[in-house]
Amino acid sequence: MTSRHPLVSVKTMTDYHLESFIRCPYKYYYQHVLLLNPIQVKWRQVIQFIINQVVQNFYQLPLDAQNKFNVLKLIDRYWKNVSPQLFESKVHYYMVLAKTTDHLLQFLSMKKKQKPPLFLYQKLNTYIEELETQLSLTIELAEWSTYSFTVKKFLVEADEEMIQLYNHLMVVFSNEAFGKLPEKIEINTLLEGKKYTFSPTMNNVAQGNMYLKYMKDLLQHPNDYTKTNSLTECRSCPFTHKCKDSPSSFKGINRRNEDFLH
Ligand code: SF4
């Protein structure tokens, strides 16, 4: 950033702060440090909200009502109030509607009939001694499995960095809060229809702590923040008017990749 900024105090690290930071450190700064609340809502936030509502309501249905017909009814209930004007074009609107509908149907109809979930869209906190920070995250869906539990996340889209972030967060959080690791972490992306699975072991705990320590350090130093160079990200960002200069390279993100990609 161009002018000098004081250190940011990080008492709590939340999943949505970290996600916002990974998408663009400038966006994080506007949104979570300066607390600027954009009036303009962008399509990705709306679609993420709809996905959350559909998944949550679907899992709350009686087991014999958890079928494709009810997935479609839920999608229709939440989509009918979405304005096409939020999107880049009408084609974009229909493309997002078609793909997210198709992939929600696919992911939710693969569900095995079983007991009610262990957690369903539950926000949880725990203090992590090693990070001297409170960690707060929402577990969208956790289900009992043979040896422990599995966690599922449903995102509009996610790249490798986002997947890495959620895997580390879940490992560190579960180890501290439950004294147990999930047997499997599954991240489903609703635009591309991809499924990323990860089966953590205790070796991943130290790696997760290192990653989160590094993220905390990055969050604390706004003078080192650099803009994203992702045009896709900028197109769906409500702060474009604040970012008049052309996006520069993203030093922090690249360093993170080198240090933690496995
Ligand atoms: S417009 Fe682009 S560079 Fe600026 S805050 Fe948004 S995502 Fe970051």
Boltz pocket constraint, residues with backbone or C-beta under 6 A from the ligand:
constraints:
  - pocket:
      binder: B
      contacts: [[A, 23], [A, 24], [A, 25], [A, 26], [A, 27], [A, 227], [A, 228], [A, 230], [A, 233], [A, 234], [A, 235], [A, 237], [A, 238], [A, 239], [A, 240], [A, 242], [A, 243], [A, 247]]
      max_distance: 6.0
